Amino acid sequence: MYYIKELAIILIFFSFSSLFNVSMTQDGWTLISSDKKTDLDTRLSDESEIKEVKIEGTFSADITSVITALNDVNNYKKWVYKCVVSEKLDELDINQYKYYVQTDLPFPLDDRDLIVYTTQWIGKDNIWHSRSLAYPYFLPENDKLVRIKNSIPTGKLKKSMPIRSNSNILLL
């Protein structure tokens, strides 16, 4: 559970990080925030007015625990920022499932909801991959919420050399 809290603190930190020390990186990414363990970059999207976000870093944690936390959709509301509803909807197998999340945004913004179809695999490179797509028409829309219809979150985790009983995780 400690690793979930550490991950949540990092994500919340990046949600509130200020836009200073900005520098351009390759492929149009702009470094927004950096510390000894993580970098936060954004770039303009070709498909949306909303910027893409990339977090890269190294974390000292057991990779299995991190993957378990990322797949524990029903507990997202405990550690994902402003998530008020999280529910796994449909599981094709352990590596493919659909889930629903609802986010409480501050006034004057309307709250959002999102249905996601996630696929995960371990590649030949021995890196754990996750690719998700918005799946907006799986459930009827709620008139009080704005349905997010375009979202393509991806993630990669790589186990590095063991340190004590844990391993570093490279968030790519």
Contacts in CASP RR format, 6 or more apart in sequence:
PFRMAT RR
TARGET T0000
AUTHOR 0000-0000-0000
METHOD contacts of the structure
MODEL  1
MYYIKELAIILIFFSFSSLFNVSMTQDGWTLISSDKKTDLDTRLSDESEI
KEVKIEGTFSADITSVITALNDVNNYKKWVYKCVVSEKLDELDINQYKYY
VQTDLPFPLDDRDLIVYTTQWIGKDNIWHSRSLAYPYFLPENDKLVRIKN
SIPTGKLKKSMPIRSNSNILLL
3 59 0 8 1.000
3 61 0 8 1.000
3 62 0 8 1.000
3 65 0 8 1.000
3 66 0 8 1.000
3 69 0 8 1.000
4 69 0 8 1.000
4 75 0 8 1.000
4 78 0 8 1.000
4 79 0 8 1.000
5 79 0 8 1.000
6 59 0 8 1.000
6 61 0 8 1.000
7 59 0 8 1.000
7 61 0 8 1.000
7 66 0 8 1.000
7 69 0 8 1.000
7 79 0 8 1.000
8 79 0 8 1.000
8 80 0 8 1.000
8 81 0 8 1.000
10 38 0 8 1.000
10 55 0 8 1.000
10 59 0 8 1.000
11 55 0 8 1.000
11 80 0 8 1.000
11 81 0 8 1.000
12 81 0 8 1.000
14 33 0 8 1.000
14 38 0 8 1.000
14 40 0 8 1.000
14 53 0 8 1.000
14 55 0 8 1.000
15 81 0 8 1.000
17 32 0 8 1.000
17 33 0 8 1.000
17 40 0 8 1.000
18 33 0 8 1.000
19 32 0 8 1.000
21 31 0 8 1.000
21 32 0 8 1.000
21 33 0 8 1.000
21 34 0 8 1.000
22 30 0 8 1.000
22 31 0 8 1.000
22 32 0 8 1.000
23 30 0 8 1.000
23 31 0 8 1.000
24 30 0 8 1.000
24 31 0 8 1.000
25 31 0 8 1.000
25 41 0 8 1.000
27 43 0 8 1.000
28 43 0 8 1.000
28 44 0 8 1.000
29 41 0 8 1.000
29 42 0 8 1.000
29 43 0 8 1.000
29 54 0 8 1.000
30 41 0 8 1.000
30 42 0 8 1.000
30 43 0 8 1.000
31 39 0 8 1.000
31 40 0 8 1.000
31 41 0 8 1.000
32 40 0 8 1.000
32 41 0 8 1.000
32 42 0 8 1.000
33 39 0 8 1.000
33 40 0 8 1.000
34 40 0 8 1.000
37 57 0 8 1.000
37 58 0 8 1.000
37 59 0 8 1.000
38 55 0 8 1.000
38 56 0 8 1.000
38 57 0 8 1.000
38 58 0 8 1.000
38 171 0 8 1.000
39 54 0 8 1.000
39 55 0 8 1.000
39 56 0 8 1.000
39 57 0 8 1.000
40 53 0 8 1.000
40 54 0 8 1.000
40 55 0 8 1.000
41 53 0 8 1.000
41 54 0 8 1.000
41 55 0 8 1.000
41 56 0 8 1.000
42 51 0 8 1.000
42 52 0 8 1.000
42 53 0 8 1.000
42 54 0 8 1.000
43 51 0 8 1.000
43 52 0 8 1.000
43 54 0 8 1.000
44 51 0 8 1.000
44 52 0 8 1.000
45 51 0 8 1.000
45 52 0 8 1.000
47 150 0 8 1.000
48 150 0 8 1.000
55 171 0 8 1.000
56 170 0 8 1.000
56 171 0 8 1.000
56 172 0 8 1.000
57 170 0 8 1.000
57 171 0 8 1.000
58 160 0 8 1.000
58 168 0 8 1.000
58 169 0 8 1.000
58 170 0 8 1.000
58 171 0 8 1.000
59 66 0 8 1.000
59 168 0 8 1.000
59 169 0 8 1.000
59 171 0 8 1.000
60 163 0 8 1.000
60 166 0 8 1.000
60 167 0 8 1.000
60 168 0 8 1.000
60 169 0 8 1.000
61 166 0 8 1.000
61 167 0 8 1.000
61 168 0 8 1.000
61 169 0 8 1.000
62 165 0 8 1.000
62 166 0 8 1.000
62 167 0 8 1.000
63 128 0 8 1.000
63 157 0 8 1.000
63 159 0 8 1.000
63 167 0 8 1.000
63 169 0 8 1.000
66 157 0 8 1.000
66 169 0 8 1.000
67 128 0 8 1.000
67 157 0 8 1.000
69 75 0 8 1.000
69 79 0 8 1.000
70 130 0 8 1.000
71 97 0 8 1.000
71 120 0 8 1.000
73 86 0 8 1.000
73 87 0 8 1.000
73 88 0 8 1.000
73 97 0 8 1.000
73 99 0 8 1.000
73 101 0 8 1.000
74 86 0 8 1.000
74 87 0 8 1.000
74 88 0 8 1.000
75 86 0 8 1.000
76 83 0 8 1.000
76 86 0 8 1.000
76 101 0 8 1.000
77 83 0 8 1.000
77 84 0 8 1.000
77 85 0 8 1.000
77 86 0 8 1.000
80 86 0 8 1.000
80 101 0 8 1.000
82 103 0 8 1.000
82 104 0 8 1.000
82 105 0 8 1.000
83 101 0 8 1.000
83 102 0 8 1.000
83 103 0 8 1.000
83 104 0 8 1.000
84 102 0 8 1.000
84 103 0 8 1.000
84 104 0 8 1.000
84 111 0 8 1.000
85 100 0 8 1.000
85 101 0 8 1.000
85 102 0 8 1.000
85 113 0 8 1.000
86 99 0 8 1.000
86 100 0 8 1.000
86 101 0 8 1.000
86 102 0 8 1.000
87 99 0 8 1.000
87 100 0 8 1.000
87 101 0 8 1.000
88 97 0 8 1.000
88 98 0 8 1.000
88 99 0 8 1.000
89 97 0 8 1.000
89 98 0 8 1.000
89 99 0 8 1.000
89 100 0 8 1.000
89 115 0 8 1.000
89 138 0 8 1.000
89 139 0 8 1.000
90 97 0 8 1.000
90 98 0 8 1.000
90 138 0 8 1.000
91 97 0 8 1.000
91 98 0 8 1.000
95 119 0 8 1.000
95 120 0 8 1.000
95 121 0 8 1.000
96 117 0 8 1.000
96 118 0 8 1.000
96 119 0 8 1.000
96 120 0 8 1.000
97 117 0 8 1.000
97 118 0 8 1.000
98 115 0 8 1.000
98 116 0 8 1.000
98 117 0 8 1.000
98 118 0 8 1.000
98 135 0 8 1.000
98 138 0 8 1.000
99 115 0 8 1.000
99 116 0 8 1.000
99 118 0 8 1.000
100 113 0 8 1.000
100 114 0 8 1.000
100 115 0 8 1.000
100 116 0 8 1.000
100 139 0 8 1.000
101 113 0 8 1.000
101 114 0 8 1.000
101 116 0 8 1.000
102 111 0 8 1.000
102 112 0 8 1.000
102 113 0 8 1.000
102 114 0 8 1.000
102 145 0 8 1.000
103 111 0 8 1.000
103 112 0 8 1.000
103 113 0 8 1.000
103 114 0 8 1.000
104 111 0 8 1.000
105 111 0 8 1.000
105 112 0 8 1.000
110 144 0 8 1.000
110 145 0 8 1.000
110 146 0 8 1.000
111 144 0 8 1.000
111 145 0 8 1.000
111 146 0 8 1.000
112 145 0 8 1.000
112 146 0 8 1.000
112 147 0 8 1.000
112 148 0 8 1.000
113 142 0 8 1.000
113 145 0 8 1.000
113 146 0 8 1.000
113 147 0 8 1.000
113 148 0 8 1.000
114 134 0 8 1.000
114 136 0 8 1.000
114 147 0 8 1.000
114 148 0 8 1.000
114 151 0 8 1.000
115 134 0 8 1.000
115 135 0 8 1.000
115 136 0 8 1.000
115 138 0 8 1.000
115 139 0 8 1.000
115 147 0 8 1.000
116 132 0 8 1.000
116 133 0 8 1.000
116 134 0 8 1.000
116 135 0 8 1.000
116 151 0 8 1.000
116 153 0 8 1.000
117 132 0 8 1.000
117 133 0 8 1.000
117 135 0 8 1.000
117 138 0 8 1.000
118 130 0 8 1.000
118 131 0 8 1.000
118 132 0 8 1.000
119 130 0 8 1.000
119 131 0 8 1.000
119 132 0 8 1.000
120 128 0 8 1.000
120 129 0 8 1.000
120 130 0 8 1.000
120 131 0 8 1.000
121 128 0 8 1.000
121 129 0 8 1.000
122 128 0 8 1.000
122 129 0 8 1.000
123 129 0 8 1.000
126 158 0 8 1.000
126 159 0 8 1.000
127 156 0 8 1.000
127 157 0 8 1.000
127 158 0 8 1.000
127 172 0 8 1.000
128 156 0 8 1.000
128 157 0 8 1.000
128 158 0 8 1.000
129 154 0 8 1.000
129 155 0 8 1.000
129 156 0 8 1.000
130 153 0 8 1.000
130 154 0 8 1.000
130 155 0 8 1.000
130 156 0 8 1.000
131 152 0 8 1.000
131 153 0 8 1.000
131 154 0 8 1.000
131 155 0 8 1.000
132 151 0 8 1.000
132 152 0 8 1.000
132 153 0 8 1.000
132 154 0 8 1.000
133 151 0 8 1.000
133 152 0 8 1.000
134 148 0 8 1.000
134 149 0 8 1.000
134 150 0 8 1.000
134 151 0 8 1.000
134 152 0 8 1.000
136 147 0 8 1.000
136 148 0 8 1.000
136 149 0 8 1.000
141 147 0 8 1.000
155 171 0 8 1.000
155 172 0 8 1.000
156 171 0 8 1.000
156 172 0 8 1.000
157 169 0 8 1.000
157 170 0 8 1.000
157 171 0 8 1.000
157 172 0 8 1.000
158 169 0 8 1.000
158 170 0 8 1.000
158 172 0 8 1.000
159 167 0 8 1.000
159 168 0 8 1.000
159 169 0 8 1.000
160 167 0 8 1.000
160 168 0 8 1.000
160 169 0 8 1.000
160 170 0 8 1.000
161 167 0 8 1.000
161 168 0 8 1.000
END
